[in-house]
Amino acid sequence: MAQVLIHFDEITLKAIDRYAPAAKRKRAEFIRHAVKEAIARLEAAKMREAYLQQPDSPDGSEAWDLPEDWNG
């Protein structure tokens, strides 16, 4: 796995540590999960925008909900 050095301001780092302490790599796992989630949201938004531009059917463009709603 590649490593990346990221700098956070003190307020952000303290907030991260409240939810994912540095011990046992929980901080790194928390950050990895947050980045993956952000990427998934951006990709879903991009796909939604493309679908709205060219839906499968005229009525289909309004049926695209947020990813959180996909599972029913």
N, C-alpha and C positions, 0 to 999 in steps of 0.2 A: 504494500500500500504506500502510495506517495505521501510525503509530508509537506505541509504548507504552514508557513509562519504567519500568524494573524495577530494584529495589534488591536486591542480593545481599550476604550477609555475606562477609567476606574468605575464609573457608575454602571456601565454595561457589564463589566467583569463581575462586579458584586452581585448584580441581578442574575447572571448565569450561575454563579456559585450558590445562590439561594436555592436554585432548582436542581443543580447538578454539581455537587462538590467535586473538587479536583481529585480527591481520593478514588482509587480503583478505576481511573480513566472515565468516570461518569461525565466529566466536563466534556471530554472529546466526543464521547458517544452522543451527548446532548447536542453539541454543535453539528456533528455529522447528520443527525436526524433532522435538525432545523434546516440545514442547507438542502437536503434531499426533498424535504417537504416544500420548501420555497421553489425549487426547480420544478417539482410536479405541478404546483399551482400555476407557474408561469407557462408550462407546456400545455396545461389544460385551457388556460386563458387564450393562448395562441390558437389552439385547435378550435375552441368555441368561436373565436373571431372569424377564422377561416370558414367554419360551417355556416355562420350567420351571413357571410358574404356569398356563399354558394351552397344553399341547403339542398338536401336530396329531393325535397318537395317544397312547394310554396308554404305549406302549413308546418313543415318540419323545423324551420328556424326558431320558432318560438318554444319548441319543446325541449331545447337544450338547457338544462339546469346546471347548477354548480356541482362540482365533483362530489361534494358532501352529500348531495341528494341522490346520487346515482344508485346507491344500494337500496333504495326504496324507503 
